[in-house]
Amino acid sequence: MKAHWLEGEGGAIDPQTLIDNDVLYQQIDTHPARYRTPVDELKTTRGYVQEDIVELNPQTPDLDAICAKFIGEHFHDDDEVRFVLEGEGIFDIRSRDDRYMRVQVKKGDLIVVPAKRHHRFMLTETKSIRCVRLFKDQSGWVPHYRG
């Protein structure tokens, strides 16, 4: 994980700053036999009941149209949980004082963007990511775009 401020004075962001802004970050081994326990513990402690895997790569049909849905600033009624199994992506997440924190996630990174927190997502130049997603209820994952 690499994180820095996009606005204001700029500078690096450490994991504690993410925590102070209600963003959970963890590094987890991506081997299926080793990530299952921490992911299941997260599901239990935070009430996530559904899980799937999403993958985007240059061979994904309509990749640009799919990515265009994520680039607009939005929030969800549920947390946005991503555990990166392969590839990388970028989350721009609004801090408590409404500044953008840019968080680049890669293989082994788990991030939880809290419910009702404005953010946007984009792929890096590799245009490839494969993630475990967790949900309390998929209906809570509808995007609400900022006007």
VOLUM-585521 format. One line per field, with one value per atom (N, C-alpha, C): x, y, z; residue in one letter. Coordinates in pm, 1 decimal. Example, Ala and Ser with C-alpha at 12.3 -4.5 7.8 and 13.67 -1.06 7.14 Angstrom:
residues 2
X: [1319.0; 1230.0; 1320.0; 1285.0; 1367.0; 1290.0] .
Y: [-569.0; -450.0; -330.0; -225.0; -106.0; 3.0] .
Z: [780.0; 780.0; 780.0; 708.0; 714.0; 787.0] .
aa: [A; A; A; S; S; S] .
//
This chain:
residues 147
X: [85.0; 0.0; 89.4; 53.0; 114.1; -0.5; 18.3; -88.2; -28.7; -94.8; -53.1; -173.0; -158.3; -262.1; -256.8; -371.7; -377.3; -391.4; -439.7; -467.4; -394.3; -393.3; -330.0; -179.2; -116.4; 29.6; 87.1; 2.7; 52.0; 122.3; 205.8; 282.0; 222.7; 305.6; 268.4; 164.4; 86.0; -13.7; 23.7; 27.1; 59.3; -70.3; -60.4; -181.3; -262.2; -195.8; -268.3; -358.1; -311.2; -393.2; -517.0; -501.7; -618.8; -716.8; -666.2; -750.8; -822.2; -748.3; -807.2; -920.6; -920.9; -1024.6; -1122.4; -1126.1; -1220.4; -1197.3; -1079.3; -1045.0; -958.5; -1005.7; -930.5; -835.5; -710.2; -612.1; -538.6; -520.6; -440.8; -362.6; -249.8; -172.4; -196.0; -239.8; -272.3; -206.4; -157.6; -102.0; -211.2; -182.8; -284.7; -300.3; -220.1; -237.4; -372.5; -457.0; -592.7; -596.1; -499.0; -498.6; -466.6; -403.9; -364.8; -454.2; -523.4; -608.2; -748.9; -788.4; -925.4; -957.7; -868.7; -895.6; -912.3; -818.1; -840.3; -961.9; -991.4; -1109.4; -1237.2; -1240.1; -1357.5; -1374.1; -1264.0; -1271.5; -1328.4; -1285.7; -1338.4; -1487.6; -1529.4; -1671.5; -1751.4; -1700.4; -1770.3; -1776.5; -1663.2; -1658.5; -1733.7; -1741.3; -1804.9; -1939.7; -1984.5; -2117.8; -2132.8; -2024.4; -2034.7; -2084.8; -2183.0; -2244.4; -2230.6; -2194.8; -2178.3; -2036.5; -1989.4; -1852.4; -1850.4; -1771.3; -1746.4; -1607.2; -1571.5; -1443.1; -1473.8; -1412.6; -1428.6; -1290.5; -1290.7; -1164.4; -1183.5; -1090.9; -1086.4; -947.6; -941.3; -812.3; -834.3; -726.8; -742.8; -834.8; -855.8; -944.3; -1091.9; -1121.0; -1258.5; -1339.2; -1450.1; -1533.0; -1581.7; -1576.7; -1624.4; -1552.7; -1423.5; -1347.0; -1355.7; -1341.0; -1344.8; -1479.8; -1588.0; -1721.8; -1741.4; -1690.7; -1700.6; -1623.3; -1501.2; -1417.5; -1475.9; -1546.9; -1607.4; -1710.7; -1771.7; -1870.3; -1806.2; -1679.6; -1610.9; -1539.2; -1510.9; -1427.3; -1502.8; -1634.4; -1712.6; -1718.5; -1705.4; -1706.4; -1843.8; -1842.6; -1966.6; -1946.4; -2056.7; -2049.7; -2149.4; -2141.3; -2234.0; -2294.6; -2412.2; -2475.4; -2407.0; -2324.1; -2248.7; -2099.8; -2017.6; -1873.0; -1833.2; -1724.6; -1664.7; -1539.6; -1543.6; -1435.7; -1368.8; -1236.7; -1160.1; -1033.3; -1012.1; -887.3; -824.4; -710.0; -648.4; -569.5; -613.6; -544.4; -436.1; -460.4; -364.7; -388.1; -284.2; -297.2; -293.3; -349.4; -344.9; -451.6; -482.7; -581.1; -560.6; -636.5; -623.2; -759.9; -765.5; -882.8; -847.2; -928.1; -921.7; -1037.0; -1004.0; -1103.2; -1104.2; -1222.7; -1235.0; -1205.4; -1121.2; -1090.2; -1204.0; -1193.4; -1294.3; -1304.0; -1190.6; -1193.0; -1207.1; -1256.2; -1294.9; -1178.3; -1060.5; -946.7; -930.7; -878.1; -856.6; -730.6; -747.8; -636.4; -626.1; -513.7; -494.8; -427.1; -494.4; -443.9; -430.0; -305.1; -281.4; -267.0; -354.7; -353.6; -295.3; -233.5; -171.1; -194.9; -141.5; -157.4; -130.1; -226.3; -212.6; -273.6; -315.9; -375.7; -525.4; -573.4; -716.2; -752.2; -855.7; -899.7; -1050.6; -1094.6; -1237.4; -1264.6; -1335.6; -1381.3; -1515.9; -1528.3; -1650.9; -1774.2; -1887.2; -2015.8; -2032.4; -2094.9; -2127.6; -2004.9; -1888.7; -1766.8; -1744.6; -1739.0; -1716.0; -1578.3; -1575.6; -1451.9; -1468.4; -1361.1; -1362.8; -1254.6; -1264.9; -1169.9; -1125.1; -998.7; -946.6; -839.3; -822.2; -713.3; -584.2; -472.7; -342.5; -314.6; -196.2; -158.8; -165.0; -151.8; -157.7; -298.8; -398.9; -540.7; -578.9; -532.8; -560.3; -571.8; -681.9; -700.2; -795.0; -768.6; -856.4; -873.2; -998.1; -1025.9; -1136.0; -1122.8; -1233.6; -1315.1; -1446.9; -1536.5; -1624.0; -1648.3; -1736.3; -1850.9; -1970.3; -2089.9; -2171.8; -2234.6; -2339.0; -2466.2; -2485.9; -2602.6; -2570.0; -2573.1; -2533.1; -2617.9; -2738.9; -2820.8; -2761.4; -2679.1; -2613.8; -2494.8; -2462.8; -2344.7; -2378.9; -2499.3; -2539.4; -2465.9; -2404.8; -2334.7; -2431.3; -2399.9; -2470.9; -2368.6; -2385.0; -2285.4; -2301.6; -2187.8; -2186.2; -2230.5; -2321.1; -2376.3; -2276.4] .
Y: [-116.6; 0.0; 122.7; 214.2; 346.4; 445.8; 545.1; 643.1; 782.3; 880.6; 1019.6; 1111.9; 1234.5; 1335.9; 1392.2; 1411.4; 1474.4; 1625.4; 1671.9; 1814.3; 1866.5; 1996.8; 2057.7; 2047.4; 2015.5; 2009.3; 1885.9; 1789.4; 1666.2; 1581.7; 1492.5; 1409.5; 1271.1; 1183.9; 1043.9; 1028.5; 922.1; 886.4; 750.1; 738.5; 609.8; 537.3; 407.5; 331.9; 393.4; 457.0; 517.7; 631.9; 709.6; 817.8; 761.3; 647.2; 582.0; 541.5; 480.1; 439.3; 560.6; 670.9; 793.6; 846.7; 806.0; 845.6; 731.7; 633.9; 521.4; 426.5; 431.2; 341.3; 229.7; 107.2; -8.3; -55.5; -79.7; -134.8; -247.9; -358.8; -470.7; -531.2; -590.2; -669.6; -815.4; -897.1; -1037.2; -1123.2; -1238.8; -1335.9; -1378.0; -1380.9; -1412.0; -1561.2; -1645.0; -1788.7; -1829.1; -1900.2; -1932.5; -1999.9; -2082.9; -2151.0; -2055.1; -1939.4; -1846.5; -1722.6; -1686.9; -1567.7; -1599.1; -1723.5; -1758.7; -1719.5; -1749.4; -1719.2; -1569.4; -1482.0; -1339.0; -1281.2; -1330.1; -1280.5; -1325.2; -1450.7; -1498.4; -1423.8; -1391.6; -1314.1; -1175.3; -1112.3; -980.7; -990.1; -1094.4; -1113.8; -1125.1; -1201.1; -1221.5; -1093.3; -1025.1; -907.3; -787.7; -777.4; -659.8; -689.7; -814.9; -848.8; -866.9; -898.6; -924.4; -1067.4; -1083.6; -1215.5; -1269.3; -1183.4; -1227.1; -1200.0; -1286.2; -1275.3; -1316.9; -1245.1; -1288.9; -1243.3; -1275.9; -1234.0; -1158.6; -1043.1; -962.5; -948.6; -951.6; -940.4; -847.1; -753.6; -663.9; -674.9; -683.4; -687.6; -641.5; -623.9; -573.3; -658.6; -785.4; -871.8; -862.4; -790.3; -774.5; -697.0; -754.8; -680.8; -548.3; -443.4; -310.0; -258.0; -287.0; -245.3; -94.8; -15.4; 130.3; 177.3; 119.0; 156.4; 114.8; -1.1; -47.5; 47.0; 79.0; 167.5; 307.4; 352.3; 485.8; 497.4; 386.2; 388.3; 416.1; 381.4; 393.3; 525.9; 597.0; 717.1; 837.2; 839.2; 948.2; 934.9; 1046.7; 1043.2; 997.3; 899.4; 838.3; 778.6; 733.4; 655.4; 541.9; 448.2; 336.6; 335.9; 275.6; 261.2; 153.0; 72.5; -35.3; -5.3; -68.3; -56.6; -110.2; -57.2; -115.3; -189.0; -322.0; -407.1; -473.3; -457.7; -520.6; -581.8; -708.9; -777.3; -816.7; -757.5; -772.0; -902.8; -990.5; -1117.9; -1104.8; -1020.2; -995.4; -855.5; -796.2; -666.4; -551.7; -438.7; -317.8; -219.3; -127.1; -23.4; 96.4; 200.9; 326.2; 367.9; 392.4; 451.1; 594.0; 689.1; 825.1; 834.9; 853.1; 848.6; 983.6; 1037.4; 1164.2; 1142.9; 1228.6; 1224.9; 1290.9; 1286.2; 1351.5; 1501.2; 1563.0; 1706.3; 1731.5; 1630.7; 1641.3; 1661.2; 1610.8; 1610.9; 1468.7; 1459.4; 1327.5; 1261.3; 1137.5; 1049.1; 950.4; 947.8; 851.3; 727.8; 612.8; 486.9; 389.1; 353.1; 253.6; 117.8; 25.0; -109.2; -206.5; -311.0; -414.1; -549.6; -652.1; -788.8; -796.6; -853.6; -870.2; -758.9; -651.3; -539.3; -560.6; -537.9; -537.1; -396.8; -341.6; -207.1; -207.3; -131.7; -112.8; 37.3; 80.4; 218.7; 221.9; 303.6; 298.4; 342.9; 289.4; 327.5; 478.7; 531.7; 673.6; 764.6; 707.1; 788.2; 806.8; 931.1; 958.3; 907.3; 847.2; 793.0; 772.7; 736.7; 695.3; 589.0; 513.3; 404.4; 407.0; 373.1; 360.1; 251.7; 194.4; 99.3; 176.0; 109.6; 167.6; 139.0; 172.8; 150.9; 3.5; -88.3; -231.3; -275.1; -196.1; -225.5; -367.7; -408.0; -544.7; -549.9; -610.2; -631.7; -750.4; -827.5; -939.5; -930.5; -918.1; -890.5; -978.9; -1008.1; -1060.4; -940.1; -947.0; -841.9; -901.2; -824.1; -865.4; -765.7; -817.4; -733.8; -772.5; -673.7; -701.7; -735.8; -667.7; -687.6; -619.4; -690.5; -630.5; -510.2; -499.8; -383.1; -255.9; -269.5; -154.4; -104.8; -173.6; -137.4; -55.4; -4.5; 82.3; 214.5; 266.8; 395.0; 512.3; 608.3; 736.0; 842.2; 897.6; 991.9; 1129.1; 1191.9; 1328.1; 1424.7; 1514.2; 1609.1; 1706.4] .
Z: [0.0; 0.0; 0.0; -86.9; -86.5; -74.2; 12.2; 30.0; 48.6; -9.5; 7.2; -12.3; 36.6; 21.8; -119.2; -180.8; -312.9; -301.7; -188.2; -171.1; -48.1; -35.2; 81.7; 72.2; 184.7; 191.5; 124.2; 89.8; 29.8; 134.7; 92.0; 183.6; 200.2; 253.7; 271.9; 382.7; 370.4; 470.7; 525.8; 657.9; 719.9; 757.1; 789.6; 824.5; 939.0; 1036.2; 1147.9; 1100.7; 1003.8; 949.1; 881.5; 814.0; 755.0; 864.1; 970.6; 1082.8; 1142.3; 1158.9; 1214.2; 1125.3; 998.5; 903.9; 875.4; 966.5; 960.9; 843.7; 782.3; 672.7; 729.3; 715.6; 764.5; 655.0; 693.4; 600.6; 671.6; 599.4; 649.9; 535.0; 566.4; 470.8; 507.3; 410.9; 434.6; 326.9; 365.4; 271.4; 173.9; 44.7; -56.1; -83.7; -22.2; -41.7; 17.7; -59.2; -10.7; 126.5; 156.2; 286.6; 400.4; 368.6; 474.2; 482.3; 376.2; 386.8; 435.7; 429.6; 467.2; 612.1; 706.3; 847.2; 872.3; 829.4; 856.2; 783.8; 663.8; 593.2; 665.6; 709.7; 784.7; 916.8; 983.7; 1108.5; 1081.6; 971.7; 934.9; 906.5; 836.2; 807.5; 937.2; 1031.8; 1158.3; 1240.7; 1256.0; 1343.0; 1285.1; 1152.4; 1091.7; 1027.3; 1032.3; 985.5; 835.5; 766.0; 622.6; 602.4; 514.5; 496.8; 354.9; 260.1; 122.4; 77.2; -13.4; -63.2; -209.5; -288.8; -425.6; -467.1; -589.1; -645.4; -773.4; -788.4; -908.6; -974.2; -1105.7; -1179.4; -1297.8; -1311.2; -1425.7; -1486.5; -1619.1; -1688.1; -1832.2; -1908.6; -2045.5; -2133.6; -2098.9; -2177.5; -2134.2; -2027.4; -1980.6; -2084.1; -2132.5; -2228.8; -2168.9; -2248.7; -2208.5; -2083.9; -2072.7; -1954.7; -1931.0; -2035.3; -2016.8; -1964.2; -2012.8; -1965.8; -1820.4; -1784.4; -1645.6; -1553.8; -1592.9; -1509.9; -1498.9; -1601.4; -1597.6; -1486.2; -1446.5; -1338.6; -1203.5; -1188.2; -1059.1; -1040.9; -1150.1; -1141.8; -1085.4; -1100.7; -1043.0; -891.3; -822.1; -676.0; -626.7; -536.4; -489.6; -351.0; -291.3; -167.8; -178.8; -84.8; -76.0; 63.8; 77.8; 208.9; 291.5; 229.3; 294.0; 277.8; 358.8; 342.2; 205.6; 151.4; 31.2; 76.1; 66.2; 114.0; -5.4; -13.9; -120.8; -63.9; -95.8; -63.6; -196.2; -227.8; -359.0; -366.0; -455.3; -477.3; -583.1; -682.2; -790.6; -844.1; -900.6; -964.5; -866.7; -910.4; -828.4; -873.3; -783.7; -812.8; -722.6; -747.1; -672.2; -619.1; -488.8; -425.3; -385.6; -426.7; -374.4; -275.7; -147.8; -40.4; 30.3; 50.6; 122.4; 271.3; 324.6; 467.7; 545.0; 677.1; 762.0; 733.2; 691.9; 660.4; 510.4; 436.9; 296.0; 199.8; 235.8; 143.6; 88.0; -32.8; -92.3; -39.7; 4.8; 37.7; -77.7; -146.0; -254.4; -196.6; -210.6; -157.1; -273.3; -303.1; -408.0; -341.4; -379.8; -323.1; -424.0; -370.3; -453.3; -388.5; -448.4; -400.1; -249.6; -176.6; -32.8; 50.4; -13.4; 60.1; 76.5; 197.4; 226.2; 270.8; 210.8; 246.2; 265.4; 366.0; 390.7; 387.8; 284.2; 275.3; 348.2; 453.0; 533.2; 456.0; 496.5; 438.6; 443.8; 340.7; 328.4; 319.2; 287.4; 267.6; 117.4; 73.0; -68.5; -110.3; -228.9; -283.6; -433.7; -496.7; -636.7; -653.9; -761.7; -784.7; -929.7; -950.7; -1086.2; -1089.4; -1204.9; -1223.6; -1247.4; -1222.9; -1256.3; -1404.3; -1449.4; -1589.6; -1629.6; -1533.5; -1565.4; -1605.2; -1564.2; -1593.8; -1554.3; -1437.0; -1392.9; -1241.4; -1194.2; -1051.4; -1032.7; -930.7; -892.1; -741.6; -694.4; -553.3; -497.8; -369.0; -291.2; -246.2; -262.7; -214.5; -105.8; -1.8; 107.3; 118.2; 151.2; 161.3; 283.1; 343.0; 441.4; 366.3; 254.7; 169.6; 37.2; -73.0; -200.5; -239.0; -187.1; -219.5; -159.1; -54.8; 6.2; -71.7; -180.4; -257.0; -381.1; -388.9; -498.8; -483.3; -591.2; -578.3; -573.9; -487.9; -480.6; -519.2; -637.8; -691.9; -630.5; -608.5; -554.0; -662.2; -628.4; -726.6; -770.5] .
aa: [M; M; M; K; K; K; A; A; A; H; H; H; W; W; W; L; L; L; E; E; E; G; G; G; E; E; E; G; G; G; G; G; G; A; A; A; I; I; I; D; D; D; P; P; P; Q; Q; Q; T; T; T; L; L; L; I; I; I; D; D; D; N; N; N; D; D; D; V; V; V; L; L; L; Y; Y; Y; Q; Q; Q; Q; Q; Q; I; I; I; D; D; D; T; T; T; H; H; H; P; P; P; A; A; A; R; R; R; Y; Y; Y; R; R; R; T; T; T; P; P; P; V; V; V; D; D; D; E; E; E; L; L; L; K; K; K; T; T; T; T; T; T; R; R; R; G; G; G; Y; Y; Y; V; V; V; Q; Q; Q; E; E; E; D; D; D; I; I; I; V; V; V; E; E; E; L; L; L; N; N; N; P; P; P; Q; Q; Q; T; T; T; P; P; P; D; D; D; L; L; L; D; D; D; A; A; A; I; I; I; C; C; C; A; A; A; K; K; K; F; F; F; I; I; I; G; G; G; E; E; E; H; H; H; F; F; F; H; H; H; D; D; D; D; D; D; D; D; D; E; E; E; V; V; V; R; R; R; F; F; F; V; V; V; L; L; L; E; E; E; G; G; G; E; E; E; G; G; G; I; I; I; F; F; F; D; D; D; I; I; I; R; R; R; S; S; S; R; R; R; D; D; D; D; D; D; R; R; R; Y; Y; Y; M; M; M; R; R; R; V; V; V; Q; Q; Q; V; V; V; K; K; K; K; K; K; G; G; G; D; D; D; L; L; L; I; I; I; V; V; V; V; V; V; P; P; P; A; A; A; K; K; K; R; R; R; H; H; H; H; H; H; R; R; R; F; F; F; M; M; M; L; L; L; T; T; T; E; E; E; T; T; T; K; K; K; S; S; S; I; I; I; R; R; R; C; C; C; V; V; V; R; R; R; L; L; L; F; F; F; K; K; K; D; D; D; Q; Q; Q; S; S; S; G; G; G; W; W; W; V; V; V; P; P; P; H; H; H; Y; Y; Y; R; R; R; G; G; G] .
//
